[in-house]
Amino acid sequence: MDNIRPVPDFLPALEAAALLPGKGETVLLAGKRIAVFNVDGQFYALDDDCPHRGGPLGPGWVEAGKYTVACPLHGWEFDLKTGACLTVPARPVRAYPVRVVEGKVEVGIE
């Protein structure tokens, strides 16, 4: 029973139409800064803080074919699907489940 994880509460983050493909935006949900990204109509969410120097990932550079975001401060890259750091052996950032309901992007927060 120790490996049972709570079901996340999905919280509305923003209107899907407001976040253009290839862009990210930082939102505040349940007291956490979350970076939400649109890659070719698919949405992803990560913790907004780069573990290197705390740079914001929301305004980072998104690469569609690679499904990555690069921190705008020093270029560390993170996988949008898993949060894994792809640049150097470093701590990953947390990835969150995302869904779109009635035109709103919702992020699952435990």
mmCIF file of the C-alpha atoms, coordinates in Angstrom:
data_MODEL
# 
_entry.id   MODEL 
# 
loop_
_atom_site.group_PDB 
_atom_site.id 
_atom_site.type_symbol 
_atom_site.label_atom_id 
_atom_site.label_alt_id 
_atom_site.label_comp_id 
_atom_site.label_asym_id 
_atom_site.label_entity_id 
_atom_site.label_seq_id 
_atom_site.pdbx_PDB_ins_code 
_atom_site.Cartn_x 
_atom_site.Cartn_y 
_atom_site.Cartn_z 
_atom_site.occupancy 
_atom_site.B_iso_or_equiv 
_atom_site.pdbx_formal_charge 
_atom_site.auth_seq_id 
_atom_site.auth_comp_id 
_atom_site.auth_asym_id 
_atom_site.auth_atom_id 
_atom_site.pdbx_PDB_model_num 
ATOM 1   C CA . MET A 1 1   ? 0.000   0.000  0.000   1.00 0.00 ? 1   MET A CA 1 
ATOM 2   C CA . ASP A 1 2   ? 2.986   2.356  0.380   1.00 0.00 ? 2   ASP A CA 1 
ATOM 3   C CA . ASN A 1 3   ? 3.344   2.764  -3.383  1.00 0.00 ? 3   ASN A CA 1 
ATOM 4   C CA . ILE A 1 4   ? -0.168  4.156  -3.895  1.00 0.00 ? 4   ILE A CA 1 
ATOM 5   C CA . ARG A 1 5   ? -0.013  7.734  -5.107  1.00 0.00 ? 5   ARG A CA 1 
ATOM 6   C CA . PRO A 1 6   ? -2.865  10.187 -4.628  1.00 0.00 ? 6   PRO A CA 1 
ATOM 7   C CA . VAL A 1 7   ? -4.936  11.045 -7.681  1.00 0.00 ? 7   VAL A CA 1 
ATOM 8   C CA . PRO A 1 8   ? -4.014  14.567 -8.787  1.00 0.00 ? 8   PRO A CA 1 
ATOM 9   C CA . ASP A 1 9   ? -6.500  17.409 -8.638  1.00 0.00 ? 9   ASP A CA 1 
ATOM 10  C CA . PHE A 1 10  ? -6.646  19.022 -12.078 1.00 0.00 ? 10  PHE A CA 1 
ATOM 11  C CA . LEU A 1 11  ? -6.618  22.804 -11.769 1.00 0.00 ? 11  LEU A CA 1 
ATOM 12  C CA . PRO A 1 12  ? -7.382  25.203 -14.624 1.00 0.00 ? 12  PRO A CA 1 
ATOM 13  C CA . ALA A 1 13  ? -4.170  26.902 -15.747 1.00 0.00 ? 13  ALA A CA 1 
ATOM 14  C CA . LEU A 1 14  ? -5.087  28.929 -18.850 1.00 0.00 ? 14  LEU A CA 1 
ATOM 15  C CA . GLU A 1 15  ? -7.123  29.003 -22.046 1.00 0.00 ? 15  GLU A CA 1 
ATOM 16  C CA . ALA A 1 16  ? -5.630  26.602 -24.596 1.00 0.00 ? 16  ALA A CA 1 
ATOM 17  C CA . ALA A 1 17  ? -6.079  29.151 -27.393 1.00 0.00 ? 17  ALA A CA 1 
ATOM 18  C CA . ALA A 1 18  ? -4.064  31.739 -25.432 1.00 0.00 ? 18  ALA A CA 1 
ATOM 19  C CA . LEU A 1 19  ? -0.859  29.672 -25.548 1.00 0.00 ? 19  LEU A CA 1 
ATOM 20  C CA . LEU A 1 20  ? 0.459   29.534 -29.109 1.00 0.00 ? 20  LEU A CA 1 
ATOM 21  C CA . PRO A 1 21  ? 2.369   26.491 -30.409 1.00 0.00 ? 21  PRO A CA 1 
ATOM 22  C CA . GLY A 1 22  ? 6.080   26.719 -29.601 1.00 0.00 ? 22  GLY A CA 1 
ATOM 23  C CA . LYS A 1 23  ? 5.494   28.909 -26.550 1.00 0.00 ? 23  LYS A CA 1 
ATOM 24  C CA . GLY A 1 24  ? 5.469   28.496 -22.792 1.00 0.00 ? 24  GLY A CA 1 
ATOM 25  C CA . GLU A 1 25  ? 3.941   30.457 -19.946 1.00 0.00 ? 25  GLU A CA 1 
ATOM 26  C CA . THR A 1 26  ? 4.375   30.469 -16.195 1.00 0.00 ? 26  THR A CA 1 
ATOM 27  C CA . VAL A 1 27  ? 1.246   30.113 -14.060 1.00 0.00 ? 27  VAL A CA 1 
ATOM 28  C CA . LEU A 1 28  ? 0.718   29.910 -10.310 1.00 0.00 ? 28  LEU A CA 1 
ATOM 29  C CA . LEU A 1 29  ? -1.263  26.840 -9.197  1.00 0.00 ? 29  LEU A CA 1 
ATOM 30  C CA . ALA A 1 30  ? -1.744  25.718 -5.599  1.00 0.00 ? 30  ALA A CA 1 
ATOM 31  C CA . GLY A 1 31  ? 1.127   27.993 -4.540  1.00 0.00 ? 31  GLY A CA 1 
ATOM 32  C CA . LYS A 1 32  ? 3.542   26.510 -7.117  1.00 0.00 ? 32  LYS A CA 1 
ATOM 33  C CA . ARG A 1 33  ? 5.068   28.159 -10.183 1.00 0.00 ? 33  ARG A CA 1 
ATOM 34  C CA . ILE A 1 34  ? 4.321   25.834 -13.107 1.00 0.00 ? 34  ILE A CA 1 
ATOM 35  C CA . ALA A 1 35  ? 5.569   26.279 -16.673 1.00 0.00 ? 35  ALA A CA 1 
ATOM 36  C CA . VAL A 1 36  ? 2.988   25.216 -19.266 1.00 0.00 ? 36  VAL A CA 1 
ATOM 37  C CA . PHE A 1 37  ? 4.039   24.603 -22.888 1.00 0.00 ? 37  PHE A CA 1 
ATOM 38  C CA . ASN A 1 38  ? 2.266   24.093 -26.204 1.00 0.00 ? 38  ASN A CA 1 
ATOM 39  C CA . VAL A 1 39  ? 4.115   21.918 -28.727 1.00 0.00 ? 39  VAL A CA 1 
ATOM 40  C CA . ASP A 1 40  ? 2.086   21.488 -31.893 1.00 0.00 ? 40  ASP A CA 1 
ATOM 41  C CA . GLY A 1 41  ? -1.188  21.471 -29.947 1.00 0.00 ? 41  GLY A CA 1 
ATOM 42  C CA . GLN A 1 42  ? 0.035   19.103 -27.213 1.00 0.00 ? 42  GLN A CA 1 
ATOM 43  C CA . PHE A 1 43  ? 0.395   20.638 -23.757 1.00 0.00 ? 43  PHE A CA 1 
ATOM 44  C CA . TYR A 1 44  ? 3.039   19.874 -21.130 1.00 0.00 ? 44  TYR A CA 1 
ATOM 45  C CA . ALA A 1 45  ? 3.757   21.201 -17.650 1.00 0.00 ? 45  ALA A CA 1 
ATOM 46  C CA . LEU A 1 46  ? 6.953   21.308 -15.574 1.00 0.00 ? 46  LEU A CA 1 
ATOM 47  C CA . ASP A 1 47  ? 8.119   22.995 -12.398 1.00 0.00 ? 47  ASP A CA 1 
ATOM 48  C CA . ASP A 1 48  ? 9.127   26.483 -13.484 1.00 0.00 ? 48  ASP A CA 1 
ATOM 49  C CA . ASP A 1 49  ? 12.504  26.591 -11.699 1.00 0.00 ? 49  ASP A CA 1 
ATOM 50  C CA . CYS A 1 50  ? 15.663  25.373 -13.430 1.00 0.00 ? 50  CYS A CA 1 
ATOM 51  C CA . PRO A 1 51  ? 17.750  23.499 -10.813 1.00 0.00 ? 51  PRO A CA 1 
ATOM 52  C CA . HIS A 1 52  ? 20.941  25.211 -12.006 1.00 0.00 ? 52  HIS A CA 1 
ATOM 53  C CA . ARG A 1 53  ? 20.295  28.785 -10.923 1.00 0.00 ? 53  ARG A CA 1 
ATOM 54  C CA . GLY A 1 54  ? 16.534  28.942 -10.470 1.00 0.00 ? 54  GLY A CA 1 
ATOM 55  C CA . GLY A 1 55  ? 15.890  30.419 -13.906 1.00 0.00 ? 55  GLY A CA 1 
ATOM 56  C CA . PRO A 1 56  ? 12.295  30.427 -15.140 1.00 0.00 ? 56  PRO A CA 1 
ATOM 57  C CA . LEU A 1 57  ? 11.499  27.724 -17.677 1.00 0.00 ? 57  LEU A CA 1 
ATOM 58  C CA . GLY A 1 58  ? 8.181   29.239 -18.836 1.00 0.00 ? 58  GLY A CA 1 
ATOM 59  C CA . PRO A 1 59  ? 9.844   31.828 -21.095 1.00 0.00 ? 59  PRO A CA 1 
ATOM 60  C CA . GLY A 1 60  ? 12.457  29.310 -22.261 1.00 0.00 ? 60  GLY A CA 1 
ATOM 61  C CA . TRP A 1 61  ? 13.107  28.156 -25.822 1.00 0.00 ? 61  TRP A CA 1 
ATOM 62  C CA . VAL A 1 62  ? 10.824  25.333 -26.940 1.00 0.00 ? 62  VAL A CA 1 
ATOM 63  C CA . GLU A 1 63  ? 11.930  22.902 -29.653 1.00 0.00 ? 63  GLU A CA 1 
ATOM 64  C CA . ALA A 1 64  ? 8.974   21.156 -31.271 1.00 0.00 ? 64  ALA A CA 1 
ATOM 65  C CA . GLY A 1 65  ? 10.699  18.190 -32.895 1.00 0.00 ? 65  GLY A CA 1 
ATOM 66  C CA . LYS A 1 66  ? 12.704  17.471 -29.752 1.00 0.00 ? 66  LYS A CA 1 
ATOM 67  C CA . TYR A 1 67  ? 9.948   18.187 -27.192 1.00 0.00 ? 67  TYR A CA 1 
ATOM 68  C CA . THR A 1 68  ? 12.384  20.135 -25.034 1.00 0.00 ? 68  THR A CA 1 
ATOM 69  C CA . VAL A 1 69  ? 12.662  23.494 -23.351 1.00 0.00 ? 69  VAL A CA 1 
ATOM 70  C CA . ALA A 1 70  ? 15.928  25.332 -22.708 1.00 0.00 ? 70  ALA A CA 1 
ATOM 71  C CA . CYS A 1 71  ? 16.348  27.603 -19.692 1.00 0.00 ? 71  CYS A CA 1 
ATOM 72  C CA . PRO A 1 72  ? 16.774  31.191 -20.921 1.00 0.00 ? 72  PRO A CA 1 
ATOM 73  C CA . LEU A 1 73  ? 19.583  31.872 -18.408 1.00 0.00 ? 73  LEU A CA 1 
ATOM 74  C CA . HIS A 1 74  ? 22.171  29.234 -19.314 1.00 0.00 ? 74  HIS A CA 1 
ATOM 75  C CA . GLY A 1 75  ? 20.560  26.935 -21.881 1.00 0.00 ? 75  GLY A CA 1 
ATOM 76  C CA . TRP A 1 76  ? 20.062  23.789 -19.810 1.00 0.00 ? 76  TRP A CA 1 
ATOM 77  C CA . GLU A 1 77  ? 17.576  21.594 -21.693 1.00 0.00 ? 77  GLU A CA 1 
ATOM 78  C CA . PHE A 1 78  ? 14.717  19.611 -20.168 1.00 0.00 ? 78  PHE A CA 1 
ATOM 79  C CA . ASP A 1 79  ? 12.470  16.954 -21.683 1.00 0.00 ? 79  ASP A CA 1 
ATOM 80  C CA . LEU A 1 80  ? 8.900   18.296 -21.698 1.00 0.00 ? 80  LEU A CA 1 
ATOM 81  C CA . LYS A 1 81  ? 7.391   14.830 -21.251 1.00 0.00 ? 81  LYS A CA 1 
ATOM 82  C CA . THR A 1 82  ? 9.496   13.616 -18.304 1.00 0.00 ? 82  THR A CA 1 
ATOM 83  C CA . GLY A 1 83  ? 11.295  16.657 -16.857 1.00 0.00 ? 83  GLY A CA 1 
ATOM 84  C CA . ALA A 1 84  ? 14.695  14.946 -17.316 1.00 0.00 ? 84  ALA A CA 1 
ATOM 85  C CA . CYS A 1 85  ? 17.679  17.262 -17.729 1.00 0.00 ? 85  CYS A CA 1 
ATOM 86  C CA . LEU A 1 86  ? 19.257  16.567 -21.125 1.00 0.00 ? 86  LEU A CA 1 
ATOM 87  C CA . THR A 1 87  ? 22.221  18.960 -20.994 1.00 0.00 ? 87  THR A CA 1 
ATOM 88  C CA . VAL A 1 88  ? 24.287  17.776 -18.053 1.00 0.00 ? 88  VAL A CA 1 
ATOM 89  C CA . PRO A 1 89  ? 23.887  15.167 -15.353 1.00 0.00 ? 89  PRO A CA 1 
ATOM 90  C CA . ALA A 1 90  ? 21.614  17.211 -13.149 1.00 0.00 ? 90  ALA A CA 1 
ATOM 91  C CA . ARG A 1 91  ? 18.430  17.031 -11.155 1.00 0.00 ? 91  ARG A CA 1 
ATOM 92  C CA . PRO A 1 92  ? 15.300  16.754 -13.265 1.00 0.00 ? 92  PRO A CA 1 
ATOM 93  C CA . VAL A 1 93  ? 12.367  19.085 -12.850 1.00 0.00 ? 93  VAL A CA 1 
ATOM 94  C CA . ARG A 1 94  ? 8.978   17.679 -12.001 1.00 0.00 ? 94  ARG A CA 1 
ATOM 95  C CA . ALA A 1 95  ? 6.604   16.972 -14.886 1.00 0.00 ? 95  ALA A CA 1 
ATOM 96  C CA . TYR A 1 96  ? 2.851   17.206 -14.280 1.00 0.00 ? 96  TYR A CA 1 
ATOM 97  C CA . PRO A 1 97  ? -0.072  15.523 -16.038 1.00 0.00 ? 97  PRO A CA 1 
ATOM 98  C CA . VAL A 1 98  ? -1.988  17.867 -18.350 1.00 0.00 ? 98  VAL A CA 1 
ATOM 99  C CA . ARG A 1 99  ? -5.366  17.688 -20.026 1.00 0.00 ? 99  ARG A CA 1 
ATOM 100 C CA . VAL A 1 100 ? -7.555  20.053 -22.028 1.00 0.00 ? 100 VAL A CA 1 
ATOM 101 C CA . VAL A 1 101 ? -11.205 20.296 -21.011 1.00 0.00 ? 101 VAL A CA 1 
ATOM 102 C CA . GLU A 1 102 ? -13.643 22.603 -22.798 1.00 0.00 ? 102 GLU A CA 1 
ATOM 103 C CA . GLY A 1 103 ? -10.790 24.708 -24.155 1.00 0.00 ? 103 GLY A CA 1 
ATOM 104 C CA . LYS A 1 104 ? -8.974  25.087 -20.844 1.00 0.00 ? 104 LYS A CA 1 
ATOM 105 C CA . VAL A 1 105 ? -5.553  23.609 -20.076 1.00 0.00 ? 105 VAL A CA 1 
ATOM 106 C CA . GLU A 1 106 ? -5.680  21.857 -16.695 1.00 0.00 ? 106 GLU A CA 1 
ATOM 107 C CA . VAL A 1 107 ? -2.627  20.694 -14.746 1.00 0.00 ? 107 VAL A CA 1 
ATOM 108 C CA . GLY A 1 108 ? -2.743  17.812 -12.267 1.00 0.00 ? 108 GLY A CA 1 
ATOM 109 C CA . ILE A 1 109 ? -1.352  18.839 -8.877  1.00 0.00 ? 109 ILE A CA 1 
ATOM 110 C CA . GLU A 1 110 ? -1.114  16.312 -6.033  1.00 0.00 ? 110 GLU A CA 1 
# 
